[in-house]
Amino acid sequence: MQQVSDSSQSPGYDPAPTSSRGLIVDRIRSAGTLSRVELTQLTGLKAPSVTAVVRRLIDDGLVAETGRGASTSIGGKPRTLLQIRAAARYVVGVHLSEDHLTYVLVDYAGGVVARWRRDGPGDDSDPEQVVARVAIETGELIASSGVDPALVLGLGFVCPGPLIRNRGVTSAPPSMTRWVGFPIRSRLEERLGMPVLLENDATAAAAGTRLTTSHDVSVMAALFMSEGIGSGLRLNGNVYQGAHGNAGEVGHICVQIGGPRCWCGGTGCLEALAGPAAVVAKARAAGLDLGSHRHSGVAAFAAIARLALSGDSRAEAIIRDSAAWIALGAQTIANMYDVQLLVLTGPAFAVAGTIYLPILQERILSSVFGRSVGTKVVLDERGHDAAAIGAALMMLKSEHAISA
Ligand SMILES: [Zn+2]
């Protein structure tokens, strides 16, 4: 097998922890509380190793003993439970889109302690100005939360467009052409003075989607819609990123031969036919009043969704047409990956998901592959913030956060 030194070229389930310390922290964080015996069973590590690593984590202030659970054997000793010390460390997640900059501050247990949504930089944004702004606003977010800045380990940054994780975007939607080739990660690290992890928006959203206990799933996919359309796959708690960070680009599968040209270079792409920009263009052509929204981003799409939800039949027909196309993408994901659950997330689904959901669900159940296993479609309750939260959680699972 060929060895490559550039970690951006490593395919797989990054950032699945590889060290025993990382594995143990990750398991306790996922479960909430665990005993040493359960950690031995879940990680496959030997009991003395678990004991030694847990001791160091307690000494470092990252894990605490908390009460006792029932014994696992009749007459046995009650188990001492371990949990993450939430206030031990923090990470920041930032989601950049044309219309919004979303910030979250996440504690070491994975809980969101602060969130901000600010107006985005708009189209044709200057990456240097955006990086400078993100650095200032990140500092303000941390200061306003009262968290000691020294406890903030790093930042996960999410943006649209094909990317190479260690470098930046390799091409970009029309609104972000100046970002192509810009070294986002290194420039942010210079400005912030902390490690930065760069991630694709849909992949991060798959990591940030919250599943309720009623969703006992090991294989789920997130269908993400912001300015563009993408998807992320989550397997046993880890997201699949692909070789460079671009897995799941469902918005750029061709669903219409000879269809409209797409910014990606293809024609007939799902995104070009049914994404928010296409919906906005159709609404404008139909003469719908979109208020002050000049651009074709999520804000204008949201205005159409609100019209549709308030009973405007022309707006509803345009959104339902978009949903019929996007249902093809949803069905493709379900058929390709045999998922138990498809979660609709991202700012566009956060405003219009109730129209899309039944159409996507019906399409998936129309096929024997979805019908026989009952693949379920649900709306993410935190769709606006899922990408920012996911970026923070992925930073939390990285070696930067584990060695801290
Ligand atoms: Zn395309």
Residues whose N, C-alpha, C, O or C-beta is under 5 A from the ligand:
A	BS01	ZN	G251 H252 C262 C264 G266 C269
